[in-house]
Amino acid sequence: MTKVVLVGAGGYGRWYLEALLREQNARGFRLAGVVEKVAGAIDSDLAGALQREGIPVFDDLAALLGSIGSCDLVVLSTPIHFHAEQTCLSLRHGASVLCEKPLCSSLPEIEKMLRAESAAGKTVTIGYQWSFTPAIQKLKADILAGRFGRPIRLKSLAGLPRPVGYYERNSWAGRCHTDLGWPVFDSPVNNAAAHFLHNMLYVLGPSRSESAEVVGAEADLWRLHDIENFDTAAVRLWTEAQTEILFYASHAVEGREGPRFSYEFELGTVDYDTSASPEGVINASLKTGELIDYGSPEEGYEIKLWNSLESARTNSAPLCGIAAAACHTRAVLMIQEAGGDICAFPDSLKKESAEPFPHRYVPELQPALRECYVKGILLRDLGERIFDARRE
């Protein structure tokens, strides 16, 4: 029977643990062990289920892999700076890997992971869940088939306010490097909103399992919170085919907005909006008058897990592997470099709100990002009429 290990069972890892416990009999695999370093991080009910089923819980991945003898799939739901090390360790033990997004945060880590995957002869899946959904797969297939013609401009907006304490929840949130010097570059672009940037690159990829490569970047990077890196970004990228990519993401807005996107092609447009419902629907409009409903990219949330399980069993290439996800990582590094010094919002513009949870925001920012999205411009193009910047 296929043996699966989960690393990281608190936070987002709880979703993985629930799915693995629920589906292991029906899908013919066994949860062979769980790794969780933080005491008390596992939900008490789930901890009880693990104990009842005799599933061991370790605080070290190497120790668990050594204890169980063999493993077919390791699922990593761990901090960004552990992804490369834990992926390579799992591959050396003969296991395929499902690693949560993003892939990693440095070019050497990308190469290290590619070499380890090749040497092990196993597969590595990266958990950008939209990439596995029927909606995105159908859209990508139509783009590859030339149904929309040449891509011209793709843009996406994600306003994601975060509660007070978000950047205090661990030692690496909002950091560029950890205390040990490991690259993390935590930001909306590389973490909470990474899916939406990755998706633009993914749907433009030259094959079903590839993404488009970015060759140029401009970036306006700002911060409201007391952090090292940025919490707000307005970004313009160019792909190798000279398609323009515009991305707007922030944790410093008053209310949630999006995600939403508009993809402009030679023969039509593709739009996604969550204003009417949390799931949203991807709709395309061709210049011929034809309308296409692709469904929601939020449907089929678990597909990435079962796709990685199938890849481990058959050694077949995943829909989103290292190569596809690496394009996002390289884009993030280009954004960090292009942004230069990060702008700090003046204290006079900072406000607090209790709804829907206590959080800090800049009132002028949300309409500014919305205007940039509509016009296809950066924050710098709005001038000082919006807010004054102080570079640190």
BELHULIN-V308957 format. One line per field, one symbol per residue. ss: DSSP state (a for helix, b for strand, c for the rest). burial: # if it has 16 or more other C-alpha atoms within 10 Angstrom, else .. A space follows every 50 residues. Layout:
BEGIN
ss=???
burial=???
END
This chain:
BEGIN
ss=cbbbbbbcccccaaaaaaaaaaacccccbbbbbbbccccccccaaaaaaa aaccccbbccaaaaaaaaccccbbbbcccaaaaaaaaaaaaacccbbbbc ccccccaaaaaaaaaaaaaacccbbbccaaaacaaaaaaaaaaacccccc bbbbbbbbbccccccaaaccccccccbcccccbccccccccccaaaaaaa aaaccccccccccbbbbbbbbbbccccccccbbbbbbbbccccbbbbbbb ccccccbbbbbbbbbccbbbbbbcccccccbbbbbbccccbbbbbccccc ccaaaaaaaaaaaaccccccbaaaaaaaaaaaaaaaaaacccbbbcaaab bbbcccccbbbbaaaaaaaaaaaaacccaaaaaaacccbbbc
burial=.#########..##.##..##.......#########....#....#..# ....#.##..#..##....############.##.############### ######..##..##.##..#.################.##..##...#.# ##############..#....######.....################## #####..#######.##########..############...######## ###############.########....########.......######. .####.###.##....####################.##..####..... ........#####.##.###.##..####.......#.....
END
